[in-house]
């Protein structure tokens, strides 16, 4: 599997600036963006600048404000892609974001409308409104919340746990990557549903946050503890539901402790995304058969038509103080390629976001 290049590339200015920005005819309008490119058999990014073209009928010009960085970005750079086709060499890097409409020739999206969608790693995007979602203007909710609790992160946690995990009162739920954007919400929803919740994370600070702030019953630092011994201690009655974000050895250890009719929600395998050699399969896979357990993968895109279900509950729980989230916001589009590595070395503190421009 290819690895991300760890350096930025030459900055290029393509052509003459043109177009219209902020309604000022004749003013230069230049968009900056990251496109993919190959370097020494690896995938990297090239920073470019080019004119913003004049809008056509039905189009809108979006000034990007926030860009979501997610583990799935890594999969989009592999030759085979993942649940979406790979980003081709030379294309603008795919990314989900939030922006504001600065110009519009589309009556459905007037100027000043906040929108979210696949806006890309760029500071301006031109769209025709397809697959764009208008955001409500609610001053009590920060825009970043729509990339976290009230966005696809919240939907992933909600539908993954409730639709596939189907937790019951009194059951034991284990969450890997528990201090991440999705995992931290999964654990809190599990508590709301009456489960005993055990989280697995990679630092003492994260474990304290899970227990002291989010109400997890226990948290295991996989870097300093014996995971299997800690699981045996904190899950004396076995494991009924496992929400998987990591894969690898931790999945194998959990499989050794699952109960009859356990449910395993396969959300991510981040430990494998940068692997350069084939990854061994779980040695305890036979326990899925022996325990008549269920393992099911899912993609949040499958649930977009049910988004309102999640938002109703998540909004209510948030208003009641039953669920919390945190974001890790880094300034500057130019920092996106380096910042995404925080997801893989575990240094992010919550939902990782790039601030492309001021609100």
SVG drawing of the C-alpha trace seen along z (x, -y; Angstrom):
<svg xmlns="http://www.w3.org/2000/svg" viewBox="-36 -46 47 69">
<polyline fill="none" stroke="black" stroke-width="0.4" points="0.0,0.0 1.3,-3.4 2.2,-5.9 1.6,-9.6 4.5,-11.8 5.7,-13.8 6.5,-17.0 4.7,-19.7 5.4,-20.4 6.1,-23.4 3.6,-26.2 2.4,-27.0 0.4,-29.9 -1.6,-28.7 -2.7,-31.3 -4.0,-34.8 -6.3,-35.7 -9.9,-36.4 -13.5,-35.9 -15.6,-37.8 -15.3,-37.6 -17.6,-39.2 -19.4,-40.9 -16.5,-43.2 -16.1,-42.9 -12.5,-42.8 -11.1,-41.9 -8.6,-39.1 -9.9,-35.8 -7.4,-33.1 -8.3,-29.7 -5.7,-27.6 -6.0,-23.8 -4.2,-20.5 -4.1,-18.0 -2.7,-14.5 0.5,-13.5 3.0,-10.7 6.5,-11.0 8.9,-8.1 6.1,-5.6 4.2,-7.3 1.1,-9.5 1.6,-13.1 0.1,-16.5 0.9,-19.5 -0.2,-23.0 -1.6,-25.0 -3.3,-28.3 -5.5,-29.1 -8.2,-31.6 -11.7,-31.2 -13.8,-30.9 -16.9,-32.9 -20.1,-31.1 -22.4,-29.4 -26.2,-29.3 -27.2,-27.3 -23.8,-27.4 -22.6,-28.7 -19.2,-29.8 -18.5,-28.5 -15.8,-30.0 -14.7,-27.0 -14.5,-27.6 -13.8,-24.2 -12.4,-21.0 -12.9,-17.6 -9.9,-15.3 -10.8,-11.6 -9.2,-8.2 -11.1,-7.5 -9.0,-10.1 -6.3,-7.5 -8.4,-5.0 -9.3,-7.5 -5.6,-7.6 -5.1,-3.9 -5.2,-2.5 -8.4,-0.5 -10.1,-3.2 -12.6,-2.0 -16.3,-2.6 -15.7,-5.5 -13.5,-5.5 -9.9,-6.6 -8.9,-10.2 -7.1,-10.3 -3.6,-11.7 -4.0,-15.5 -7.5,-15.8 -8.3,-18.0 -8.1,-16.0 -11.6,-14.9 -12.8,-16.2 -16.0,-16.9 -16.3,-20.5 -18.4,-23.5 -18.5,-26.8 -20.6,-29.9 -22.0,-30.8 -20.3,-34.0 -21.8,-34.2 -24.9,-32.5 -26.7,-31.8 -28.8,-29.2 -32.0,-30.3 -31.9,-27.4 -28.6,-28.6 -28.6,-32.4 -25.5,-34.3 -24.8,-33.9 -26.1,-30.4 -23.9,-28.0 -23.6,-24.6 -21.8,-21.3 -20.7,-18.6 -17.7,-17.2 -16.1,-20.6 -12.5,-19.3 -9.1,-20.4 -9.4,-24.0 -10.4,-27.4 -13.1,-27.9 -15.4,-25.4 -17.9,-25.7 -20.9,-23.6 -24.4,-23.2 -26.1,-22.3 -26.0,-18.6 -25.3,-16.7 -25.0,-20.0 -26.8,-20.4 -27.9,-23.8 -27.0,-24.3 -29.4,-26.0 -28.4,-29.4 -28.4,-28.7 -26.0,-31.0 -26.1,-28.6 -24.4,-25.8 -20.9,-26.3 -20.3,-25.4 -17.7,-22.8 -20.5,-20.8 -21.8,-20.0 -18.6,-18.1 -18.8,-16.3 -21.8,-15.6 -24.4,-16.9 -22.7,-15.6 -21.7,-12.3 -19.5,-11.6 -22.6,-11.6 -24.5,-9.6 -21.8,-7.0 -21.8,-6.5 -25.6,-6.6 -26.5,-4.2 -23.5,-1.9 -24.2,-1.3 -28.0,-1.3 -28.8,0.3 -26.0,2.9 -24.8,3.2 -28.3,3.2 -27.2,2.7 -29.5,3.8 -29.7,2.6 -27.1,4.3 -24.9,5.4 -21.1,4.8 -20.0,2.5 -16.3,2.2 -15.1,-0.6 -11.7,-0.7 -10.4,-4.1 -12.7,-5.3 -11.2,-8.8 -11.7,-9.5 -14.5,-11.5 -16.7,-8.5 -15.7,-6.3 -16.2,-8.9 -19.8,-9.4 -20.4,-5.6 -19.5,-5.2 -21.8,-7.9 -24.7,-6.6 -24.0,-3.2 -24.3,-4.7 -27.5,-6.4 -28.8,-3.0 -27.9,-1.5 -24.7,0.4 -21.5,0.9 -19.0,-0.8 -15.2,-0.1 -13.1,-2.2 -9.6,-1.5 -7.4,-4.5 -3.8,-5.4 -2.8,-7.8 -3.5,-8.4 -5.0,-11.8 -7.5,-10.2 -8.4,-7.5 -9.1,-10.1 -11.2,-12.1 -13.3,-9.0 -13.9,-8.2 -14.1,-11.6 -15.7,-13.7 -17.7,-11.2 -18.8,-8.7 -17.2,-5.5 -17.1,-2.8 -13.5,-2.0 -10.8,-2.9 -7.7,-0.9 -4.5,-2.4 -3.4,0.1 0.2,-1.4 0.9,-0.7 -1.5,2.0 -2.0,5.7 -5.2,5.3 -6.4,8.8 -5.9,8.7 -7.6,5.3 -10.5,6.5 -10.9,9.6 -10.9,7.3 -13.3,4.7 -15.6,7.1 -16.1,9.9 -19.3,11.0 -17.8,11.0 -18.4,8.7 -21.8,8.3 -21.2,5.5 -17.8,4.4 -17.5,1.2 -14.4,1.7 -12.4,-1.3 -8.9,0.1 -8.5,3.7 -5.4,5.8 -4.3,7.3 -7.1,5.6 -9.8,7.1 -8.2,10.5 -8.1,10.1 -11.8,8.9 -12.9,11.9 -11.5,14.2 -13.9,12.7 -17.2,12.3 -20.4,13.7 -23.0,15.8 -24.8,13.8 -22.3,10.9 -22.5,8.1 -19.4,6.6 -19.8,3.3 -17.0,2.9 -16.6,-0.8 -12.9,-1.2 -9.5,0.5 -7.2,-2.4 -4.3,-0.2 -4.1,1.3 -4.5,-1.7 -0.8,-2.4 0.4,1.2 3.1,2.0 2.8,5.8 -0.3,8.0 -2.0,7.9 -2.7,11.2 -6.3,12.2 -7.7,12.6 -6.5,15.8 -9.7,16.0 -12.0,15.7 -13.5,19.2 -15.0,17.7 -17.5,15.8 -18.7,19.3 -18.6,20.8 -20.4,17.9 -22.8,17.5 -21.7,13.8 -22.5,11.3 -19.8,9.1 -21.1,6.4 -19.4,3.6 -21.2,0.4 -20.7,-2.9 -22.5,-6.0 -23.4,-7.1 -26.0,-4.3 -27.8,-6.1 -28.0,-9.6 -31.7,-9.2 -32.3,-8.6 -30.2,-11.5 -33.1,-13.2 -33.6,-10.2 -30.1,-10.7 -30.3,-14.4 -33.5,-14.4 -32.0,-12.1 -28.5,-13.7 -29.9,-17.2 -32.1,-16.1 -29.2,-14.4 -26.9,-17.3 -29.5,-19.8 -29.9,-17.5 -26.1,-17.4 -26.0,-13.7 -23.5,-13.8 -20.4,-15.8 -17.9,-16.2 -14.6,-18.0 -12.9,-19.2 -9.2,-19.7 -9.1,-22.7 -5.8,-23.5 -5.5,-26.7 -4.5,-26.8 -5.3,-24.7 -1.6,-24.5 -1.3,-22.4 -3.8,-19.7 -1.2,-17.1 0.8,-17.2 -2.1,-17.5 -3.9,-14.3 -1.0,-12.3 -2.4,-13.1 -5.1,-10.6 -2.6,-7.8 -0.2,-8.7 -3.0,-9.3 -2.1,-13.0 -5.5,-14.4 -7.8,-15.5 -11.3,-14.9 -12.7,-15.5 -9.8,-16.8 -10.7,-19.9 -8.8,-22.4 -9.9,-26.0 -9.6,-27.1 -10.9,-30.7 -12.6,-32.7 -16.4,-32.4"/>
</svg>
